Amino acid sequence: MNLSQLKKSVTGIIENNTSISYKLQSICDLLKQEIEYYDWVGFYFKNGDKQELKLAEFSGEPTEHVIIPFGKGICGQVAVSNKNFIVQDVTSQDNYISCGWKVKSEIVIPIFVNGENIGQIDIDSHTVNPFTSDDENLLEFVCKNVAKIL
């Protein structure tokens, strides 16, 4: 993973004169294409005033988890805790929503706008224990830059 090049690419997407939706989709596609063990990349956002997340742009296999209640699964827990959540082996989690038998690990990083957790980026991997501090660093960078356009 070339962190500096990926960050430059993300910055280029953010600065591009396109719609927010197009930018988010481009980021999902970039991360899934460039990082071998990112098998699903998506954005979830708070669904209005409801205590739930709604799937926005993503890259990877379609998921039935379009709506996730706060507190449910890894994404729902991040919506409540406001903290990064890295699960190197999903079988170790009691409160895990399976998105498919291939998923072995997951990382979720919240997106803050004016101090409020308004969404998150969610990465699923078909590999056990793939995520490092570089992944966390990159995804925090992505979230901070996405927050600027929301």
N, C-alpha and C positions, 0 to 999 in steps of 0.2 A: 504494500500500500504506500503510494507516494502522497503523503499528507499535504505537502505544500502544493502539489499540482492539483489534487482534488479540491483543495480550498480555493485555488484560483478559478477552477472550473465552476464551482458553486457561486463564487462572487460574480463571475461573468453571467451566469444564468439570472441571478438576482438583479443585476444591473441592466439586463436586456429589456427592451421596451416591448414587453408582451404581457398578457394577462397573468394574474396571480395563479390561476389554475394551470396555465401552460408552464409557468415557472416551477410550480410544485411537481407537476408530472415530469418535467425535465430533470429535476433533482432526483426523483425516484428512479428514473431510467438510468441516469448517470451512475448512481451508487450501486444499483443492481448489476450493471454492466461491468463496472470497474473493480468491484470487490467480489472475488470469487465465491466467498462464503455468505454473501448477502443474497439469499434466495427469494426473499419477499421484502419489499420496502414500501411503506405507506404512511400517510398522514391521517390522524384522527383529530377531530376538533370537537369542542364542547357544542352540543346540539341545542342552541338557543338557551332558554332558561331551564331546560331539563337537566337532571342529574345523570347525563349519559353522554357518551362520545359517539360521533357519527363519522364513518369512513369517508375520506375525501379521495385524493389522488393516490394511486398505488401502482407498483410494478411487480408482477409475479402472478401466480395463479389466483383466480377469483376466490373470495372468501365469503362464507355465509355470515360472518361477523361484521355486519354493516353498522349495527348499533351495539354498543357495549355499555352496560350500566356502570356508574361509578362504583369502585370497590371490587368489581368482578374481573378476574383475570389479571394479567400483568398490566395491561393498558389501564384498566379501571382502577387498579391500585395506585398507579402513578398519578391519575387524575385527583386522587385523594391526598397522597403523600407529598406531591410536588417535588419528588426526588427521582433521580435516575434509577433505573432498575435493570440490572444485568442478571440474567438467568442462564448460566452456562449449561445446565441440563434441566429441561422442563419437567422431567420425571420427579425432580426433587421438590416441586411446588404443589401444594395442596390446592391453592386457588389459581389454577391455570385453565384457560380456555384453549382447547386444542383446535388449531386451525388446519390440522392435517397430520397424518401419521408420519410424514417426512420431517416435520419440524422437531428439532432437537434442542435448540437454544433460542433466546430472544433477548433483545436489548431495546429499552424504551427510554427516550429522553424527552422531558417536557419542554413546551414552548411557552415563554412568558411574554406578555405584552402589558406594559405598565404594572408589573408586579403580579399580574394575574395569570394563572395557568389556563391557557385557552386551547391547548391541544398538545400534540406530541408526534414525534416520528417513531415508528415501530419497525424493527428489523427482525425477521425470522431467518434462522439458518438451519440447514439440514445437517450441520456438523455440531458435535458436542464440544463445548469449551473453546470456541473460536475467538471470542471477543477479548480485546486487550485495551489498555489505556489509550492507545491510538484511535480505536473505534469511538470510545467515549469522547475524546478530544474532538475528533472530526464531527461527530453528531451534535455535540454542544455548539460547535461553530455553525453548523447548518441551522440549528434551531435559533440561534441568536440572529442570524442573517434573515431567516424566514420571518422572524418577528418584526423586522424593519418594514416589511411590505404588507403586513396585515393590519 
